[in-house]
Amino acid sequence: MMEPVKVLLVDDLEENLISLEALLRRDGLVLLKARSGDEALELLLRHEVALALVDVQMPGLNGFEVAELMRGNERTRLIPIIFVTAGAADSQRRFKGYETGAVDFIQKPIEADIIRSKVDVFFELFRQRQQLASQRDELEVQALALKEAGRRKDEFLLTLTHDLSRHKNARDLQNVLIREINHRIKNLFSVILGLISLTSRTSADVEELCTSLRSRLEALAKAHDLTLPDLEADGESERLSTTVKTLLTAILAPYAESSRILITGSDSALMPTALTSLALLFHELATNAAKYGALSSDAGQLMIGIEVVEGGIEVLWKESGVKYAKPPTARSGFGSVLERAVVGGIGGIITREWKESGMELHLRIPVECLQ
């Protein structure tokens, strides 16, 4: 709701103020009355008025002087002034009035319709100014609201874009994992089929087939465990670093109850593609050592040395403390087939030397198999 419109009446005679008040009274209009120029200026400092009706002839400050002081003040200089005079309306007085800022002259005695009509004009002008100010304030509030809505929209779009990007990254990662799992399962089936075929050809009976196949599948399972990510590391998956020593320790764990096994030298992380082949090869070497070589006797010793060389690493598998009968050169059992598969699959080189104290095997793993 808009504030009432205020009009200032300035006259040194009380009866003139009462008469003007009776003529101009209407809804929404407040009439401020002053008996002198000084009192009028005090009221103007406290109130915002739409019009000042000022008597020209007053003791103290006359109407012209009041108008000049109003024009000299930033707060009151734009207030329209209508002079009310009982004197002669000669052109010189009118010119002085307009010069001091008056917009009109009214001659006494005052005609009611004329003064009401003039005051109504300024009443409506002030009302329009109030409405414009109210609309301006509303527009400012709406502009601030729109600015805030725009800021929130930008924040929402930024969050949505981030969420969509994160969702896309998660979906892409899921697709990669699915393809990786599918690839590994296919590879495992291929390896298992090959193990079954080779083991069946080199086994004397069903019991030996089951025993050999079970141990080889367990070696595959250990190698598979070494390629899995660590899902308990702060809720995020982190890939474990599988090294040559880690793989050898896992494969030889069933025989590590004594100090007969020693693994020394450097170490290097393995590519997952080489892990399965090397796991089967190390398992086969450990099984043969347990059956015929260093791990078959309490006096036997197994030393495995790892050395970084140009183009990769070299693993020395050295058994001692027990006689190791050299197999026939024409032997084509599982171990021989597996050795050839490792050489062909990862580009490795295997050499074996038979000694009275035991067997020595040199395995070179190319740098392409290392991380």
N, C-alpha and C positions, 0 to 999 in steps of 0.2 A: 504494500500500500504506500502511495506517495505521500510525502509530507505536505502540509497545507502551504499555500502561497501567501507570502507576507508582503504587505504594502505599508510604507512609512508615511505618516501624516505629520507635517511640521507646521505649527501655527502657535503664535504666542497667546491666542485667545482660546480659552477652554470651550466656549460655546461654538466656535467654528469647528473645533475638533469633534465635538459631539454631533454637529450637523453632518459633517463628512462621514462619520462612522455610521450614522443612520442611513445615509444615501447609498453607501457602498457595501453594506453588510450582505453576505451571501455564503453559501456552503463552500468549504474548502479555502476560505480567505481569512487571514489573520491581519488585523489592522494594528500597527504599532504607532503610538502617539507620542509626540515630543513637543514641549512648550518653548524650546529654544534651539538655537543652532548647535550649541555644545551638547545638549541632551540627544539631539538627532545623531551627531557623530558617534556618541557612545553606543547608541542602539545599532548603528551600522557596523560597528566593530564586533558586535555579538550575534548579529542576525544577517542572513542572506535574504535580501528583499528583491522583489520583481519590479518595483516602481517607488519613486519618492515624490509625493505631492508637497511642495515646499512654498510657503508664503514668502513673498519677496520682502515685505516691510515688517521687520522684527527688530526689537531692541537687541543690543549686543551684536552677534553675527547676523547679518541680513541674509536673505535667500541666495543672492549672488555669491557672497563669501562662502556660504556653506557649499554651494556647487563647486567653487574653485578648490576647496579643501577635499571634496570628494574626488575630483578629477586628479588630484595629486597623490591619491592613495591607490596602490595596486589592487586592493581588495574591493574598493568602491567605485573605481573610475569608469566602469562600464554600466553602472546602474542608471537606467533612464530617469530623467527629472522632468516633471511638469510644474511650471511656476504658476502659482495662484496669486493674483494681484487685484487690489481694489483701486489702484492708481490708473492714470491715463496710460493706454497701451500705445505710446508713440513708438516710432520706428527705432529711435535710439535705444530705448529701454529694451525693445525686443532684440535688437542686434546684440546688446550686452548679454542678454539672457542666453541667446543661442551660442554666443562666444564662450560662455562659462559651461556649456554642455547641456542646455535644456533641449528637450525634443518638442515642447509645446508650451503655450500660454493659455490659461483659463482666466477670464475676467469675472470678477465678482459684480453682482450676485451670480452665483453658480446655477446653471441650468442642469437639473438632475439627470435627464436623459443623456446629455452630452458628456458629463463627467463619468457616468456609468459606462457609456459606450467606450470611452477612451481607456478607462481602467480595465474593462473586459478584454481589450486587445492585448494589453501587456500581461494580464492574467493568463490568457491562452498561450501567448508566446513563452511565458515562463513554464507553463505546464508542458509544452512541447519540448522545452530544453530539459526538463526533469525526465520526460519519457526517453529522450535521446540518451541522457546520461545513464538511465536504468538499462536501456538496451545495450549501451556500450559495456556496462559492467557485466551484463549477462553474456555478451559475446566474449569478453575476456575470460569469464569463468568457463564457457564452452571451449574456448581456444586452449585453455590450460588442460581441460578434461581431454580434448582431442590429442594434445601433446602427450599427456600421460598414457592415453590409450595407444598412441603410436609407439611410445617407449615399451609398453608392455607387449605390444604386437611383435616388435623387433626382438625382445627377449624370448618370447614364445617361439618365434621362427628360428632363432638361434639355437634354442634348446631342442626344437623339433629336428632341425638339421643335424645337430650333434647326435641325437638319439637315432635318427635314420642312418647316419654314417656308421654309428657303433653297431646298429642292427645289421647293416650290410656287411661290415667287417666280420661280425660274428658268424653271419651266414656263409660268407666266403671261407672263413676258417673251418666251419663245419663241413663244407663241401670238400675242402682239401683233406680233412681228416677222414671223411668217408672214402675218398679215392685212395688215400694211403692205406686204410684198413682193408679195402677191397684188394689192393695190390699185394699187401702182406699175406692175406688169406690165400690168394691164388698161388703165391710163391711157396707158402707152407705146404699146401696140398701137393704142389709139384715135387718139393723136396721129400715129403713123406712117401709119395708114390715111388720115387727113386730109391729111397731107403728100403722100402718093402721089397722091391724087385732085386736090389743088390744083395740084401741080407738073406733073402730066400735062396739065392744061388750059392752063397758061401756057407750056409748053415747045414750041419750034418743031420739034425732032426728038428722036430717042432719045438722042443724045449729050448734048444740053443737059439732057434729063430726068435722065440718070444723074449728070451733074456737079452739077446743082442739088440733086438728092435726096441725094447723098452728102455734100455740104457741110452740108446742113441736119441730116442724121442725126448728123454729127460734132458739130454744135453741141448737139444733144440729149444726146449722150454726155458732153460736157464738163459740161453742166448736171447730169446724173445723177451724175457723179463728185463734184461739189460737195455733193451731199446725202448721200454715204456717210459712215459713222462712221470715225474713225481707229482702226484695229485694232492699231496698233503702239505705242500710248501706254501703256507699262508693263503690257502684257498685257490691258488693259481697253479696251472700245470707248468712244470719246468723240466726240460729234457735232461735226463741224467747223462753225464759224460762217461761213455763206455770206452775204456782204454784197454790196451793189450794186457796189462797186469790185472785189471779188473776181470777180464774174461778168463785168464789163466787161473786166477784165484777161485772163481766160481766153478770152473770145470774140475779143478783139483781139490775142491772142498771135501769130498768124501775120503780123500787119502791124506788129509792134513792133520791127522791126530798126533803125528810125531814131527820131529825136526828133520826128517829125511828129505824134505822138499825145500829148496831155496830158490827164490826168484829175485834176481838182481838186475841192475842196470837202469837205463833210461826208460821212459814210458811215452806213449803217444795215443791220442784218441783215435778211434776207428770209425769209419763210415758205416752206417747201418747195412749197406749193400754187401760189405765184406764180412759182417759179423757172423752170419749163419754158416758160411763155408769154413771160417776159421774155428768156430765153435765145434763143428763136427770133426775137423782135423785134430784139434787139441784133445777132444774126447777120445778119438781113436788112438792117439799116441798114449794117453793116460791109461786106457783100457789094456793096450798091449804091454805097457810097463807093469801094470798090476798082474797080468797073467804070466808074462815071460821075463820081464826085465827088473829094473831097480826097485819097483814097488811090490815085487813078489816075494821079497826077502827082507828080514830085519836089517841085514847088512847093506842093503842097497841104498844108494843116494841118487836123488834127481836134482840137478842144477839147471836152471833156465836163466840164461843171460839175454838181455835185450840191449841192443846197441843201435844208435842212430847212425846211419851211413848215408852216403850220397845216393839220392834217388829213393829213399825210404828207410826202413828199419830192418835189422837182421835179428832173428831169434835163434839162439843156440840151445838145443835140447840135448843135455848130456847126462847119460845114465852111467853109474859106476857101482862097484861093489858086488856085482853079480855077473856070471857068464851069460851072455845073450847070444843064443845060437842064431846064426844068420839064416833067414829063410831061403828057400830055393829062388834062384834068379827068375825063374819062369812063373813065380807066384803072381796070381792075378785076383787076389781076394778083395774084400771091401776096402781095406786100407789103401791098396795100390790104386784102385779105381778112384777113391776119394782124393788121393794125392794128385792124380791127373786132373780131376775136376777143379781142385783149388788152383792149380797152375793155370788151367785154361780159363777159369771163371774170374780170378782177380789178377791174373798176370804175375803170380808169384813164382818163386824158384825154390825147389826143394832138393837138397842133396843129403845123402845118408852115408855114414862111415861106420863100419863094424870093427870094434876093437875087442881085445881080450877082456878088458874091464867093463865093457858095455858098449852101447850104441850112442853115436853122436849124429844129430840131425841139424842141418842148417836150413832155416826158412827165411827167405827174403820177401818182405811185404812191400810192394811199390807205394810210392807217395800218393798215388791216386786213391788208395784205400784209406788214407789217413785224413783226419780233420785238421 
